[in-house]
Amino acid sequence: MVFTVNQTPRLQIGDAKLGSITDQIALIWQTKGRSSGDSFVVEYRPANSNGSWQTADTPTTLDTGTEGRINHSTTITGLDYSAEYEYRVQHFRNGSLVNTYQNEFETRLAAGDKTPFVFTAYGDSAYIKGNSGFREVQGQINQVDPDFNILLGDNAYNSGTHLEFDARFTNQYSPEAVEWTSGHIDYATIGNHEERTNNGTPHVDNFVLPEFDNVAEQEKTYSFDYGNVHFVTFNSDDVPGVGEHTSAAKLEQNLRFLEEDLKASTADWKIIFAHHPIGGAPDKGQGPGDKYFKEILDLANRNGVDMLLTGHSHTYSHTYPLTGVSGNRATFVRDTDGEYAKGAGVVQVISGMGGKSKRDGGYSSFPFVASGFSQSTNPRSENGFSKISVTEDRLTVEYIAADNGEVLNSFSIYDDPNAPVDPPVDPPSNTKQLFFHQGVNDYTDTVDTFLQEGSPNANNSNVPSLNVDARDNGGEVHGLLRFNDIFGDQAGQISSNFEIVSAQLELGVADPGSSLELYRMIQDWNDTDTWNSLVNGIQANGTEAASTTDAVTGSVDTGLLSIDVTESIKAWQTNPSSNKGWAILPTGSNGVDFDSAEGSAAPRLVVEYIEPQGTELKWEAQGLTDETAIANGTEFDLGGGLKATVEWSTPKIIGKFEPAGGDNFVSYEAGTRGGDTGYLNMSFDNDAYDPNELISLSIKFSEPVAGLNFSVTDVDQGQFFDDAVEIFADNVNILESSNASYTLGGNNVKLDNETYMLGFEGKGSASNSSTSANIDVSLGSDPVSSITVNYFSTNDRTYDPNSQSIGIGDLTWDAK
């Protein structure tokens, strides 16, 4: 058996050390079988020199232990930075030449070199059972021809075996990738799928990457410099609760490495790349409340990191500059123009569209995400990659579609020490978003057209693109746009009691041009109107349209144009009948074309709002059915982000202490008790009195509420027992609180202060419908986070206190 070359030679960086005065390159290839007089010689020389070939060190071999696969590699050192070389790998058998693999490459820019360069990045790609998406991505990258590429993990599905890496490294599965890697470097980080096989051993075998002594695992955590950018990666699959092969100890060691490595770098730009995003992915669960989000973001901001590149989510998105976390909510700079100041915060990019399956999901719950694409958005996500252009004072990121090279989204981070930085925004935790987008979520009420002075009777109601121009075909062109039926109290509408935080009108611009101005329309119009039917187009005169603008865009670029229309939406919210949309008027003769409601990127209105916080916890309105057992930890949504959690326990049980009825000590009852219809029932049977045998029930609010009022009902005396109740607000007995007050319903319930309790005791019998045994509690204006009711029986009776029960009525509080 002889060597068969399975994976042809590809370039890697090898164990390049930071600060070296020369550069290097590594070559790796793979054979199958066993040598029968086979050998390889690697040679190199400056490109286009026709000089003598220099021989590299004899290749070393690594038996992978899989199907006779042997990896061969060697490193060429002492190379000049920013220089072009050519190499050849010659395969000999018994002294005779079998084949030659030859190509050219360019070494890195030296650390600190400010020459502009371009690199690309993507994750979640090669799949041996279906590789068309990845091949499309790599083919488009070949056309872009960046200086290098970064692989963001899950680089060989499904489990990163040696066989599955063929999807990336062989002509059989991906000739585009073979063409690329023979002349360019892929810098790889490991993903959870590669970790599935022997803790990622095939990944380590197939990439030759820098090694550092103080990392948990070699070639999974490393750094390198390219020009004026410092790159560092770590194995994010070690993150507990995030990865599949977690190790808190390894993560801690790697984060120490990141801290020291970033702190030591003086590069103009710093970029962390890893597989798992910290949050903002619609198909993943991580977010600002998690330790991962807080820890990575804090480390990055502390050490001047500009960008975090990730994959894992098969989507594309980028955040606003992230500044930190407050109350488990991300704080960020809400800069909507896609131009972010360096130092304002860390921008996370999720670029997981490398060719594997595309994922669904929306972004309404991630206010810190500036732009996101999935199979649920419009436009949808496309297989593609991030193209990052680096200059001395700017990073420009573009999301490139693999099929046609279209730029689907872009933003920049610029370095201007004199530019003001907007203060961080701490968005309320209960901020929500509504989207009005033709054909999405059953919304079909976008109305638009444009009016042409040069074609004064033209009906443009069904055209796919709108035009606004100060001079086109001999005259002006005006646009009209309206979103109907967006106000009301139905689901998906803007309610009159919503607090509007912001509203953005998003237009898909196909042809850039001069600045546009938006004026609120006053006059009624239809999409069938023409220049003549509205009498010489639109006049911003206070009669046809408002005389003052609501928005001015500035020069318009191709792509997504986002316009702040908050004031328009707020005005229409107070008087929905005044919503007659906008006149979009030109300011110059360089016209702008953008998609209409009939186009592929229809206008979209995004409204961010705060829903009013609930002012009552009405049990019968919580979807409970009669005699429903209330599980410990049950959470109720009260609106506006406010939640209430019911927790209960039975601290001590010696003998018989069990529910008097049903399956639980606490249940919902649909009947009436003490004047409250629908209440929480606390019940027990006991075979002997013990004051430690009690039910302790707490209602805890996610945010403090003020002016809290509630009733504990039917605290009375039976034939053989007395009810006993203690009530606490924020763990302070209401009888000892200066803020709380209470009213007793009558003589059937009285105060009791004994060695075993400080509270209330039933002193007379009362029917369930009577309020004469109620305790009505008012906790005043001080905010309260929780109330607790302890329920047991007194020791005044000698009989078994069986079939005891009381009710907790509805709770009310002041509006926030």
Rosetta blueprint (number, residue, H / E / L):
1 M L
2 V L
3 F L
4 T E
5 V E
6 N E
7 Q E
8 T E
9 P E
10 R E
11 L E
12 Q E
13 I L
14 G L
15 D L
16 A L
17 K L
18 L L
19 G L
20 S L
21 I L
22 T L
23 D E
24 Q E
25 I E
26 A E
27 L E
28 I E
29 W E
30 Q E
31 T E
32 K E
33 G L
34 R L
35 S L
36 S L
37 G L
38 D E
39 S E
40 F E
41 V E
42 V E
43 E E
44 Y E
45 R E
46 P E
47 A L
48 N L
49 S L
50 N L
51 G L
52 S L
53 W L
54 Q E
55 T E
56 A L
57 D L
58 T L
59 P L
60 T E
61 T E
62 L E
63 D E
64 T L
65 G L
66 T L
67 E L
68 G L
69 R E
70 I E
71 N E
72 H E
73 S E
74 T E
75 T E
76 I E
77 T E
78 G E
79 L E
80 D L
81 Y L
82 S L
83 A L
84 E E
85 Y E
86 E E
87 Y E
88 R E
89 V E
90 Q E
91 H E
92 F E
93 R E
94 N L
95 G L
96 S E
97 L E
98 V E
99 N E
100 T E
101 Y E
102 Q E
103 N E
104 E E
105 F E
106 E E
107 T L
108 R L
109 L L
110 A L
111 A L
112 G L
113 D L
114 K L
115 T L
116 P L
117 F E
118 V E
119 F E
120 T E
121 A E
122 Y E
123 G L
124 D L
125 S L
126 A L
127 Y E
128 I L
129 K L
130 G L
131 N L
132 S H
133 G H
134 F H
135 R H
136 E H
137 V H
138 Q H
139 G H
140 Q H
141 I H
142 N H
143 Q H
144 V H
145 D L
146 P L
147 D L
148 F E
149 N E
150 I E
151 L E
152 L L
153 G L
154 D L
155 N L
156 A L
157 Y E
158 N L
159 S L
160 G L
161 T L
162 H H
163 L H
164 E H
165 F H
166 D H
167 A H
168 R H
169 F H
170 T L
171 N L
172 Q L
173 Y L
174 S L
175 P H
176 E H
177 A H
178 V H
179 E H
180 W H
181 T H
182 S L
183 G L
184 H L
185 I E
186 D E
187 Y E
188 A E
189 T L
190 I L
191 G L
192 N H
193 H H
194 E H
195 E H
196 R L
197 T L
198 N H
199 N H
200 G H
201 T H
202 P H
203 H H
204 V H
205 D H
206 N H
207 F L
208 V L
209 L L
210 P L
211 E L
212 F L
213 D L
214 N L
215 V L
216 A L
217 E L
218 Q L
219 E L
220 K L
221 T L
222 Y E
223 S E
224 F E
225 D E
226 Y E
227 G L
228 N L
229 V E
230 H E
231 F E
232 V E
233 T E
234 F L
235 N L
236 S H
237 D H
238 D H
239 V L
240 P L
241 G L
242 V L
243 G L
244 E L
245 H L
246 T L
247 S L
248 A H
249 A H
250 K H
251 L H
252 E H
253 Q H
254 N H
255 L H
256 R H
257 F H
258 L H
259 E H
260 E H
261 D H
262 L H
263 K H
264 A H
265 S L
266 T L
267 A L
268 D L
269 W E
270 K E
271 I E
272 I E
273 F E
274 A L
275 H L
276 H L
277 P L
278 I L
279 G L
280 G L
281 A L
282 P L
283 D L
284 K L
285 G L
286 Q L
287 G L
288 P L
289 G L
290 D L
291 K H
292 Y H
293 F H
294 K H
295 E H
296 I H
297 L H
298 D H
299 L H
300 A H
301 N H
302 R H
303 N L
304 G L
305 V L
306 D L
307 M E
308 L E
309 L E
310 T E
311 G L
312 H L
313 S L
314 H L
315 T L
316 Y E
317 S E
318 H E
319 T E
320 Y L
321 P L
322 L E
323 T E
324 G E
325 V E
326 S E
327 G L
328 N L
329 R E
330 A E
331 T E
332 F E
333 V L
334 R L
335 D L
336 T L
337 D L
338 G L
339 E E
340 Y E
341 A E
342 K L
343 G L
344 A L
345 G L
346 V E
347 V E
348 Q E
349 V E
350 I E
351 S E
352 G L
353 M L
354 G L
355 G L
356 K L
357 S L
358 K L
359 R L
360 D L
361 G L
362 G L
363 Y L
364 S L
365 S L
366 F L
367 P L
368 F L
369 V E
370 A E
371 S E
372 G E
373 F E
374 S L
375 Q L
376 S L
377 T L
378 N L
379 P L
380 R L
381 S L
382 E L
383 N L
384 G E
385 F E
386 S E
387 K E
388 I E
389 S E
390 V E
391 T L
392 E L
393 D L
394 R E
395 L E
396 T E
397 V E
398 E E
399 Y E
400 I E
401 A E
402 A L
403 D L
404 N L
405 G L
406 E L
407 V E
408 L E
409 N E
410 S E
411 F E
412 S E
413 I E
414 Y E
415 D L
416 D L
417 P L
418 N L
419 A L
420 P L
421 V L
422 D L
423 P L
424 P L
425 V E
426 D L
427 P L
428 P L
429 S L
430 N L
431 T E
432 K E
433 Q E
434 L E
435 F E
436 F E
437 H E
438 Q L
439 G L
440 V L
441 N L
442 D L
443 Y L
444 T L
445 D L
446 T E
447 V E
448 D E
449 T E
450 F E
451 L E
452 Q E
453 E L
454 G L
455 S L
456 P L
457 N L
458 A L
459 N L
460 N L
461 S L
462 N L
463 V L
464 P L
465 S E
466 L E
467 N E
468 V E
469 D E
470 A E
471 R E
472 D E
473 N L
474 G L
475 G E
476 E E
477 V E
478 H E
479 G E
480 L E
481 L E
482 R E
483 F E
484 N L
485 D L
486 I L
487 F E
488 G L
489 D L
490 Q L
491 A L
492 G L
493 Q L
494 I E
495 S L
496 S L
497 N L
498 F L
499 E E
500 I E
501 V E
502 S E
503 A E
504 Q E
505 L E
506 E E
507 L E
508 G E
509 V E
510 A E
511 D E
512 P L
513 G E
514 S L
515 S L
516 L E
517 E E
518 L E
519 Y E
520 R E
521 M E
522 I L
523 Q L
524 D L
525 W L
526 N L
527 D L
528 T L
529 D L
530 T L
531 W L
532 N L
533 S L
534 L L
535 V L
536 N L
537 G L
538 I L
539 Q L
540 A L
541 N L
542 G L
543 T L
544 E L
545 A E
546 A L
547 S L
548 T L
549 T L
550 D L
551 A E
552 V E
553 T L
554 G L
555 S L
556 V E
557 D L
558 T L
559 G E
560 L E
561 L E
562 S E
563 I E
564 D E
565 V L
566 T H
567 E H
568 S H
569 I H
570 K H
571 A H
572 W H
573 Q H
574 T H
575 N L
576 P H
577 S H
578 S H
579 N L
580 K L
581 G L
582 W E
583 A E
584 I E
585 L E
586 P E
587 T L
588 G L
589 S L
590 N L
591 G L
592 V E
593 D E
594 F E
595 D E
596 S L
597 A L
598 E L
599 G L
600 S L
601 A L
602 A L
603 P L
604 R E
605 L E
606 V E
607 V E
608 E E
609 Y E
610 I E
611 E L
612 P L
613 Q L
614 G L
615 T L
616 E E
617 L E
618 K L
619 W H
620 E H
621 A H
622 Q L
623 G L
624 L L
625 T L
626 D L
627 E L
628 T E
629 A E
630 I L
631 A L
632 N L
633 G L
634 T E
635 E E
636 F E
637 D E
638 L L
639 G L
640 G L
641 G L
642 L L
643 K E
644 A E
645 T E
646 V E
647 E E
648 W E
649 S E
650 T L
651 P L
652 K L
653 I L
654 I L
655 G L
656 K L
657 F E
658 E E
659 P L
660 A L
661 G L
662 G L
663 D L
664 N L
665 F L
666 V E
667 S E
668 Y E
669 E E
670 A E
671 G E
672 T E
673 R E
674 G L
675 G L
676 D E
677 T E
678 G E
679 Y E
680 L E
681 N E
682 M E
683 S E
684 F E
685 D E
686 N E
687 D L
688 A L
689 Y L
690 D L
691 P L
692 N L
693 E L
694 L L
695 I E
696 S E
697 L E
698 S E
699 I E
700 K E
701 F E
702 S E
703 E E
704 P E
705 V E
706 A L
707 G L
708 L L
709 N E
710 F E
711 S E
712 V E
713 T E
714 D L
715 V L
716 D L
717 Q E
718 G L
719 Q L
720 F L
721 F L
722 D E
723 D E
724 A E
725 V E
726 E E
727 I E
728 F E
729 A E
730 D L
731 N L
732 V E
733 N E
734 I H
735 L H
736 E H
737 S L
738 S L
739 N L
740 A L
741 S E
742 Y E
743 T E
744 L E
745 G L
746 G L
747 N L
748 N L
749 V E
750 K E
751 L E
752 D E
753 N E
754 E E
755 T L
756 Y L
757 M E
758 L E
759 G E
760 F E
761 E E
762 G E
763 K L
764 G L
765 S L
766 A L
767 S L
768 N L
769 S L
770 S L
771 T L
772 S L
773 A L
774 N L
775 I E
776 D E
777 V E
778 S E
779 L L
780 G L
781 S L
782 D L
783 P L
784 V E
785 S E
786 S E
787 I E
788 T E
789 V E
790 N E
791 Y E
792 F E
793 S E
794 T L
795 N L
796 D L
797 R L
798 T L
799 Y L
800 D L
801 P L
802 N L
803 S L
804 Q E
805 S E
806 I E
807 G E
808 I E
809 G L
810 D L
811 L E
812 T E
813 W L
814 D L
815 A L
816 K L
